[in-house]
Amino acid sequence: MSRVKSAKKWHGLFLWPALIATLIYILSALSHPLMVWTGPQAKKMYPPSLVLKGTEVVNISKIIQINNLNKAQVAKFVPFKDQVLFQVTQEQDSPRRYFSPSTFTEIENHDQQQAIWLAQHYFSEEKRIHSVTFQTQFDNQYPEVNRLLPVYRINYDTQDNLTVFVHTETQAIAAITNDWKRSLRWIFQNLHSFEFLSELEGLRLALITIMVSLITLMAITGIMFLILLKRRKKAQQIERRWHRRLAYVVVLPLILFSISGIYHLLFMSFEDKAGLPILAADELSLDHWSAIELPSSLRGSAINQISLIQGGINDEKKFLYRISASIENPLQENDREKRFKGSSAEFKGHYVDSQTGAILNELDNQLVIQKAITLLNIENWQVIDSQPITHFGPTYDFRNKRLPVWQVDGNDGLRVFIDPVTGLLIDSNNALARIEGYSFSFLHKWNLLVPLVGRFYRDIFIVLVLSLSLLLSLLGLVMHLKRKRLLIKEGVSSQAISAS
């Protein structure tokens, strides 16, 4: 009986602060699936493509010479309406430059027009634009979770104040929001992550840790009640019976939510930020690419873009064109399930030697391993695995936006993800980060259910558990208030008897 009293004491001691913490976290957590279900989305999922004619790169040497283009971080040919333009990234935080293969001249200030056209492509319609701004930093409306910078922020003149963020280098919609989604994001950011305390990180960590610990403590003492009171007679009060029944269902999920959430919070706060920089790139020496016609065997192919790649093949440095062949039916309607799972717009990557015009065998694996060896500062024998990634997962999630990428593992546990289209480093992690990633993915977001029932029904299941947890808390409050009222009434009766 002493153990029952002890469990009861601790279960009731922190009832009010734990109840407040539970209400805040459950209600704010519910805003996240609501954002996914009800937020605005694009009508198309894949970037625009064009049909390869073979003459797209024939004037590249003239473009480079006339415009004095010696160096670039990324250089590639991209579609714009019915044209092909040469896009050059010289600095990551600056607008991309564009050149016409027909006139050899620069199209001044075209990057913004490219962003507007891409947004029109994804929405399949033209909308009246209120304003367009070039954004180089993350903020509350475009948080760091989106990863891609710089972007164009296109504000449309619509009733819901639709805003679209476009990353022109990847031809991607980086984020979409409106007034409704902004409201839900505010709830999640400030009541779930406490981002209003971002300037006081120590206080933010302490407050979240205390609140989540209270929820965990209530759940653990609740389990103790279930175990210790298992053989006692059936509860008479209906709210007490349902409180026990619901506890069997939601106590374990609440503990898993809490522990994995605290683990994620502390790991992300104390994670080593001195690792490999995102989007590290070697400069391209543009004057090494020659004017050629692309092989006739590739003409007529639907392509996403043609990028310039330099790398060593058999100890000989090569200057290559990489042709990103588009998948069939790339303009199919958008689908939330596919968007979060990720689906590559590329069917295959072809390589062409810019000096000879010869088609080379598939080089993605060889070139990304060379890049990884340079980034990791290791020898070739220390690379233990490399493989293409065509879908998002626990260690390379949808925040990165780019597919396909190549995953390369070193024997020290460090893993890098490299974009074969540009040769850029997109992400990296070590064994500790992957453990935390699996914990957060499976114990907090319950992604282990996605292969079984899909993302939508996974979300439905989480919402159901959270709603039952909320009901459990409210029933506990009702029981507490009834007991308190009863004690007060008994106290009054005792005083009346004593007085008489």
C-alpha positions as CSV (number, residue, x, y, z in Angstrom):
1,M,0.0,0.0,0.0
2,S,2.9,2.3,0.7
3,R,4.0,2.0,-3.0
4,V,0.5,2.9,-4.1
5,K,0.5,6.0,-1.8
6,S,3.9,7.0,-3.1
7,A,2.8,6.7,-6.7
8,K,-0.4,8.6,-5.9
9,K,1.6,11.3,-4.1
10,W,3.9,11.9,-7.1
11,H,1.1,11.6,-9.6
12,G,-0.8,14.3,-7.9
13,L,2.0,16.6,-6.8
14,F,2.8,18.0,-10.2
15,L,-0.7,17.7,-11.6
16,W,-1.3,21.4,-12.5
17,P,2.1,22.2,-14.1
18,A,2.1,18.8,-15.9
19,L,-1.5,19.5,-17.1
20,I,-0.5,22.9,-18.5
21,A,2.6,21.4,-20.2
22,T,0.5,18.6,-21.7
23,L,-2.1,21.0,-23.0
24,I,0.5,23.3,-24.6
25,Y,2.5,20.4,-26.2
26,I,-0.5,18.4,-27.5
27,L,-2.4,21.4,-28.9
28,S,0.8,22.8,-30.6
29,A,1.7,19.3,-31.9
30,L,-1.7,19.1,-33.6
31,S,-0.9,22.2,-35.6
32,H,1.8,20.4,-37.5
33,P,-0.4,17.8,-39.3
34,L,-3.0,20.6,-39.8
35,M,-0.3,22.5,-41.7
36,V,0.4,19.5,-43.9
37,W,-3.2,18.7,-44.6
38,T,-4.6,22.2,-45.1
39,G,-1.7,24.3,-46.2
40,P,-1.3,25.5,-49.9
41,Q,0.5,23.3,-52.3
42,A,1.7,23.5,-55.9
43,K,-0.2,21.7,-58.6
44,K,2.9,20.2,-60.3
45,M,5.6,18.2,-58.6
46,Y,8.4,18.2,-61.1
47,P,10.5,21.0,-62.6
48,P,10.1,22.1,-66.3
49,S,12.0,20.1,-68.9
50,L,12.9,20.7,-72.6
51,V,13.6,18.5,-75.6
52,L,17.3,18.3,-76.3
53,K,18.3,19.5,-79.8
54,G,22.0,18.9,-79.6
55,T,23.1,22.5,-80.2
56,E,22.4,23.9,-76.7
57,V,26.1,24.0,-75.8
58,V,27.7,24.7,-79.2
59,N,28.3,28.4,-78.3
60,I,29.5,28.0,-74.8
61,S,33.1,29.1,-75.6
62,K,31.8,32.3,-77.2
63,I,29.6,33.0,-74.1
64,I,32.6,32.4,-71.8
65,Q,35.0,34.5,-73.9
66,I,32.7,37.5,-74.6
67,N,31.5,37.8,-71.0
68,N,34.9,37.0,-69.4
69,L,33.6,34.1,-67.4
70,N,36.6,32.4,-66.0
71,K,35.3,30.9,-62.7
72,A,32.0,29.7,-61.4
73,Q,30.7,27.5,-58.5
74,V,27.9,26.1,-60.6
75,A,27.3,26.4,-64.3
76,K,24.5,24.7,-66.3
77,F,22.0,25.1,-69.0
78,V,18.4,25.5,-67.8
79,P,15.0,25.8,-69.6
80,F,13.1,29.1,-69.7
81,K,9.8,29.0,-71.5
82,D,10.8,27.8,-75.0
83,Q,14.5,28.7,-74.6
84,V,17.7,27.3,-73.2
85,L,19.7,29.7,-71.0
86,F,23.2,29.3,-69.6
87,Q,22.9,29.8,-65.7
88,V,26.1,30.7,-63.8
89,T,26.4,30.8,-60.0
90,Q,29.5,32.7,-59.0
91,E,28.6,33.4,-55.3
92,Q,26.1,31.5,-53.3
93,D,24.5,34.6,-51.8
94,S,24.2,36.5,-55.1
95,P,21.5,36.2,-57.9
96,R,22.4,33.7,-60.6
97,R,23.5,35.2,-63.9
98,Y,22.0,34.1,-67.3
99,F,23.4,34.2,-70.8
100,S,21.7,33.6,-74.2
101,P,23.3,30.9,-76.4
102,S,22.0,32.7,-79.4
103,T,23.2,36.2,-78.8
104,F,26.1,35.2,-76.4
105,T,25.2,38.2,-74.1
106,E,24.0,38.4,-70.6
107,I,20.3,38.7,-69.8
108,E,20.4,41.4,-67.2
109,N,18.6,40.8,-63.9
110,H,16.9,37.6,-65.3
111,D,17.1,35.6,-62.1
112,Q,13.9,37.1,-60.7
113,Q,12.1,36.5,-63.9
114,Q,13.3,32.9,-63.8
115,A,11.8,32.5,-60.3
116,I,8.5,34.0,-61.4
117,W,8.3,31.7,-64.4
118,L,9.2,28.6,-62.2
119,A,6.4,29.6,-59.8
120,Q,3.9,29.8,-62.7
121,H,5.0,26.4,-63.9
122,Y,4.4,24.7,-60.5
123,F,1.0,26.4,-60.0
124,S,0.0,26.0,-63.7
125,E,-1.4,29.5,-63.7
126,E,-0.4,33.2,-63.6
127,K,-1.3,35.0,-60.4
128,R,-1.2,38.7,-59.7
129,I,2.1,39.5,-58.0
130,H,2.2,42.0,-55.1
131,S,6.0,42.0,-54.5
132,V,9.2,40.0,-55.1
133,T,12.3,40.1,-52.9
134,F,15.6,38.3,-52.9
135,Q,16.2,36.6,-49.6
136,T,19.7,35.4,-48.4
137,Q,18.9,34.6,-44.8
138,F,16.3,32.4,-42.9
139,D,13.6,34.0,-40.9
140,N,10.3,33.1,-39.2
141,Q,8.4,32.8,-42.4
142,Y,11.2,30.9,-44.1
143,P,12.9,29.0,-41.3
144,E,16.2,27.1,-41.4
145,V,14.4,23.8,-41.9
146,N,14.0,24.7,-45.6
147,R,17.8,24.5,-46.1
148,L,17.9,26.3,-49.5
149,L,19.3,29.8,-49.9
150,P,19.2,32.2,-51.6
151,V,15.5,32.2,-52.6
152,Y,13.1,34.6,-54.2
153,R,10.1,35.5,-52.0
154,I,7.1,36.0,-54.3
155,N,4.1,37.6,-52.5
156,Y,0.9,37.2,-54.5
157,D,-2.1,39.5,-54.4
158,T,-4.6,36.9,-53.2
159,Q,-7.1,36.9,-50.4
160,D,-5.0,34.5,-48.3
161,N,-1.7,36.4,-49.0
162,L,-0.1,33.5,-50.8
163,T,3.8,33.5,-50.6
164,V,6.1,31.2,-52.6
165,F,9.8,30.8,-52.1
166,V,11.7,29.8,-55.2
167,H,15.3,28.5,-55.5
168,T,16.3,29.1,-59.0
169,E,19.5,27.0,-59.0
170,T,17.6,23.8,-58.3
171,Q,14.5,25.0,-60.2
172,A,12.6,24.1,-57.0
173,I,9.8,25.5,-54.9
174,A,11.5,25.8,-51.5
175,A,8.4,26.6,-49.5
176,I,4.8,27.7,-49.9
177,T,2.7,29.5,-47.2
178,N,-0.3,31.7,-46.7
179,D,-2.1,33.4,-43.7
180,W,-3.6,30.2,-42.4
181,K,-0.3,28.3,-42.6
182,R,1.6,31.2,-41.0
183,S,-0.8,31.1,-38.1
184,L,-0.3,27.4,-37.6
185,R,3.4,27.8,-37.9
186,W,3.4,30.5,-35.3
187,I,1.7,28.2,-32.9
188,F,4.1,25.4,-33.5
189,Q,7.2,27.6,-33.4
190,N,6.3,29.4,-30.3
191,L,4.4,26.8,-28.2
192,H,6.2,23.7,-29.3
193,S,9.8,24.8,-30.0
194,F,9.6,28.0,-27.9
195,E,11.5,29.9,-30.6
196,F,10.5,33.2,-29.0
197,L,13.3,32.3,-26.6
198,S,15.9,31.7,-29.4
199,E,18.1,34.5,-28.1
200,L,18.1,32.9,-24.6
201,E,19.0,29.3,-25.6
202,G,19.8,28.2,-22.1
203,L,16.4,29.3,-20.8
204,R,14.6,27.7,-23.8
205,L,16.3,24.4,-23.2
206,A,15.6,24.5,-19.4
207,L,12.0,25.4,-19.8
208,I,11.3,22.8,-22.5
209,T,13.2,20.1,-20.5
210,I,11.2,20.9,-17.3
211,M,7.9,20.8,-19.1
212,V,8.5,17.6,-21.0
213,S,10.0,16.0,-17.8
214,L,6.7,16.8,-16.0
215,I,4.8,15.0,-18.7
216,T,7.1,12.0,-18.6
217,L,6.9,11.9,-14.8
218,M,3.1,11.9,-14.9
219,A,3.2,9.1,-17.5
220,I,5.6,7.0,-15.5
221,T,3.7,7.4,-12.2
222,G,0.5,6.6,-14.2
223,I,2.1,3.3,-15.4
224,M,2.9,2.5,-11.7
225,F,-0.8,3.0,-10.9
226,L,-1.8,0.6,-13.7
227,I,0.6,-2.0,-12.3
228,L,-0.1,-1.6,-8.6
229,L,-3.9,-1.2,-9.0
230,K,-4.3,-4.0,-11.6
231,R,-5.9,-6.5,-9.1
232,R,-8.0,-4.0,-7.3
233,K,-11.8,-3.9,-7.8
234,K,-13.3,-2.1,-10.7
235,A,-13.5,1.7,-10.4
236,Q,-17.0,2.9,-9.7
237,Q,-16.7,6.4,-11.2
238,I,-17.1,6.5,-15.0
239,E,-14.4,9.1,-15.4
240,R,-12.0,7.0,-13.3
241,R,-12.7,3.9,-15.4
242,W,-12.1,5.7,-18.7
243,H,-9.0,7.4,-17.3
244,R,-7.5,3.9,-16.6
245,R,-8.6,2.6,-20.0
246,L,-7.1,5.5,-21.9
247,A,-3.9,5.2,-19.9
248,Y,-3.3,1.7,-21.3
249,V,-3.5,3.2,-24.8
250,V,-1.5,6.5,-24.5
251,V,0.9,6.3,-21.7
252,L,3.7,4.5,-23.6
253,P,3.3,6.8,-26.7
254,L,3.5,9.8,-24.4
255,I,6.8,8.5,-22.9
256,L,8.2,7.8,-26.4
257,F,7.2,11.3,-27.6
258,S,8.8,12.9,-24.6
259,I,12.1,11.1,-24.5
260,S,12.7,11.3,-28.2
261,G,11.7,15.0,-28.2
262,I,14.1,15.8,-25.4
263,Y,16.9,13.8,-27.1
264,H,16.2,15.7,-30.4
265,L,16.2,19.1,-28.6
266,L,19.5,18.6,-26.7
267,F,21.2,17.0,-29.7
268,M,20.3,19.8,-32.1
269,S,21.3,22.4,-29.5
270,F,24.7,20.9,-28.7
271,E,25.4,19.4,-32.1
272,D,28.8,20.1,-33.4
273,K,28.3,23.0,-35.9
274,A,32.0,22.8,-37.1
275,G,31.4,19.9,-39.4
276,L,31.5,19.9,-43.2
277,P,29.9,23.1,-44.6
278,I,26.7,22.7,-46.6
279,L,27.0,23.3,-50.3
280,A,30.8,23.4,-50.4
281,A,31.9,23.6,-54.0
282,D,35.1,23.6,-56.1
283,E,35.4,26.4,-58.6
284,L,34.9,25.5,-62.2
285,S,37.4,26.7,-64.7
286,L,35.0,27.6,-67.5
287,D,37.5,28.2,-70.2
288,H,38.2,24.5,-70.4
289,W,34.8,23.7,-71.9
290,S,34.8,23.5,-75.7
291,A,32.1,24.2,-78.2
292,I,30.6,20.9,-79.5
293,E,27.3,19.5,-80.7
294,L,25.9,16.9,-78.3
295,P,25.7,13.4,-79.7
296,S,22.8,12.6,-82.0
297,S,21.8,9.6,-79.9
298,L,20.7,12.0,-77.1
299,R,18.8,14.4,-79.3
300,G,15.0,14.3,-78.8
301,S,15.5,13.4,-75.1
302,A,13.5,15.3,-72.5
303,I,16.0,16.9,-70.1
304,N,15.9,18.9,-66.9
305,Q,19.2,20.7,-67.3
306,I,22.8,20.3,-68.6
307,S,25.5,21.0,-66.0
308,L,29.2,21.5,-66.3
309,I,31.2,19.0,-64.2
310,Q,35.0,18.6,-63.8
311,G,36.6,15.5,-62.4
312,G,39.3,13.0,-62.8
313,I,38.9,9.8,-64.9
314,N,41.8,7.3,-64.9
315,D,44.1,10.0,-63.4
316,E,43.2,12.4,-66.3
317,K,41.2,15.6,-65.6
318,K,38.0,15.8,-67.6
319,F,35.7,18.7,-68.4
320,L,32.2,17.2,-68.9
321,Y,28.7,18.0,-69.7
322,R,26.2,16.1,-67.5
323,I,22.8,15.8,-69.1
324,S,20.0,15.2,-66.6
325,A,17.4,13.1,-68.6
326,S,13.9,13.8,-67.4
327,I,11.5,11.0,-66.2
328,E,8.4,10.3,-68.3
329,N,5.4,12.4,-67.6
330,P,7.3,14.9,-65.4
331,L,4.3,17.3,-65.2
332,Q,2.0,15.0,-63.3
333,E,-0.2,16.4,-60.6
334,N,1.4,17.0,-57.2
335,D,0.8,14.5,-54.4
336,R,1.5,15.1,-50.7
337,E,2.5,11.5,-50.1
338,K,5.0,11.5,-53.0
339,R,6.3,15.0,-52.1
340,F,7.3,13.9,-48.6
341,K,8.6,10.6,-49.7
342,G,10.6,12.3,-52.5
343,S,10.7,11.4,-56.1
344,S,13.5,12.2,-58.4
345,A,12.8,14.2,-61.6
346,E,15.8,12.5,-63.2
347,F,15.6,9.3,-65.1
348,K,19.3,9.1,-65.9
349,G,22.5,11.2,-66.0
350,H,24.5,11.1,-69.3
351,Y,28.1,12.4,-69.5
352,V,29.7,13.9,-72.6
353,D,33.3,14.8,-72.9
354,S,33.4,18.5,-73.8
355,Q,36.7,18.1,-75.8
356,T,35.7,15.1,-77.9
357,G,31.9,14.9,-77.8
358,A,32.1,11.3,-76.8
359,I,29.5,9.8,-74.6
360,L,31.2,8.3,-71.5
361,N,29.9,5.4,-69.4
362,E,28.0,6.3,-66.2
363,L,30.3,8.3,-64.0
364,D,28.1,9.4,-61.1
365,N,29.6,6.9,-58.7
366,Q,33.2,7.5,-59.7
367,L,32.9,11.3,-59.6
368,V,31.1,11.5,-56.3
369,I,33.6,9.2,-54.6
370,Q,36.4,11.5,-55.8
371,K,34.5,14.4,-54.4
372,A,33.9,12.6,-51.1
373,I,37.6,11.6,-50.8
374,T,38.5,15.3,-51.1
375,L,35.9,16.4,-48.6
376,L,36.7,13.7,-46.0
377,N,40.4,14.0,-46.6
378,I,40.7,10.2,-46.9
379,E,42.2,7.6,-49.2
380,N,40.3,5.7,-51.8
381,W,40.4,2.5,-49.8
382,Q,38.7,4.2,-46.8
383,V,35.5,4.6,-48.8
384,I,33.4,1.7,-47.6
385,D,30.1,2.3,-49.5
386,S,28.4,4.5,-52.1
387,Q,24.9,4.4,-53.4
388,P,22.3,6.6,-55.1
389,I,19.5,8.0,-53.0
390,T,16.2,8.5,-54.8
391,H,13.9,8.9,-51.8
392,F,14.0,10.8,-48.5
393,G,14.5,8.9,-45.3
394,P,15.7,9.2,-41.6
395,T,19.3,10.2,-42.5
396,Y,18.5,12.3,-45.6
397,D,15.1,13.8,-45.2
398,F,12.8,16.0,-47.2
399,R,14.3,19.2,-45.8
400,N,17.2,18.9,-48.2
401,K,14.8,19.2,-51.2
402,R,17.3,17.7,-53.7
403,L,17.0,14.3,-55.4
404,P,18.7,12.3,-56.6
405,V,21.9,12.5,-54.5
406,W,24.7,10.0,-53.9
407,Q,25.5,8.8,-50.4
408,V,29.2,8.0,-49.7
409,D,30.3,6.4,-46.4
410,G,33.8,6.7,-44.9
411,N,35.3,4.1,-42.6
412,D,35.2,6.7,-39.7
413,G,31.4,6.8,-39.7
414,L,31.1,10.1,-41.5
415,R,28.5,10.1,-44.4
416,V,28.2,12.7,-47.1
417,F,25.5,13.3,-49.6
418,I,26.6,14.8,-53.0
419,D,24.5,16.2,-55.8
420,P,25.7,14.6,-59.0
421,V,24.1,17.4,-61.1
422,T,26.4,20.0,-59.7
423,G,29.0,18.2,-57.6
424,L,27.9,20.1,-54.5
425,L,28.0,18.7,-51.0
426,I,24.3,18.8,-49.8
427,D,24.5,17.3,-46.3
428,S,26.7,15.2,-44.0
429,N,26.3,13.3,-40.8
430,N,28.1,10.9,-38.4
431,A,27.0,7.8,-36.5
432,L,25.6,9.9,-33.6
433,A,23.6,12.1,-35.8
434,R,22.1,9.0,-37.6
435,I,21.1,7.4,-34.2
436,E,19.3,10.6,-33.3
437,G,17.7,10.8,-36.7
438,Y,16.3,7.3,-36.3
439,S,15.1,8.1,-32.8
440,F,13.3,11.2,-33.9
441,S,12.0,9.6,-37.1
442,F,10.6,6.4,-35.5
443,L,9.8,7.4,-31.9
444,H,8.6,10.9,-32.4
445,K,7.3,11.1,-35.9
446,W,6.4,7.4,-36.1
447,N,7.7,7.1,-39.7
448,L,7.9,3.3,-39.2
449,L,4.2,3.3,-39.9
450,V,4.5,5.1,-43.3
451,P,5.5,2.0,-45.3
452,L,2.5,0.1,-43.7
453,V,-0.3,2.7,-43.9
454,G,1.1,5.7,-45.7
455,R,1.9,9.2,-44.4
456,F,-1.8,10.4,-44.2
457,Y,-3.0,7.6,-42.1
458,R,0.2,7.8,-40.0
459,D,-0.8,11.4,-39.3
460,I,-4.4,10.3,-38.5
461,F,-3.1,7.8,-36.0
462,I,-0.8,10.4,-34.3
463,V,-3.7,12.9,-34.1
464,L,-5.9,10.2,-32.5
465,V,-3.3,9.3,-29.9
466,L,-2.7,13.0,-29.1
467,S,-6.5,13.6,-28.8
468,L,-6.8,10.6,-26.5
469,S,-3.9,11.9,-24.4
470,L,-5.7,15.3,-24.2
471,L,-8.9,13.5,-23.0
472,L,-6.9,11.5,-20.5
473,S,-5.5,14.7,-19.0
474,L,-8.9,16.3,-18.8
475,L,-10.4,13.3,-17.1
476,G,-7.6,13.4,-14.6
477,L,-8.4,17.0,-13.9
478,V,-12.1,16.2,-13.5
479,M,-11.2,13.4,-11.0
480,H,-8.9,15.8,-9.1
481,L,-11.5,18.5,-8.8
482,K,-14.2,16.1,-7.7
483,R,-11.9,14.6,-5.1
484,K,-11.0,18.1,-3.9
485,R,-14.7,19.2,-3.7
486,L,-15.5,16.0,-1.8
487,L,-12.7,16.6,0.7
488,I,-14.0,20.2,1.2
489,K,-17.5,18.9,1.8
490,E,-16.3,16.3,4.2
491,G,-14.3,19.0,6.0
492,V,-17.4,21.2,6.4
493,S,-19.4,18.2,7.7
494,S,-16.8,17.4,10.3
495,Q,-16.7,21.0,11.5
496,A,-20.5,21.0,11.7
497,I,-20.5,17.8,13.8
498,S,-17.8,19.1,16.1
499,A,-19.7,22.4,16.6
500,S,-22.8,20.5,17.5
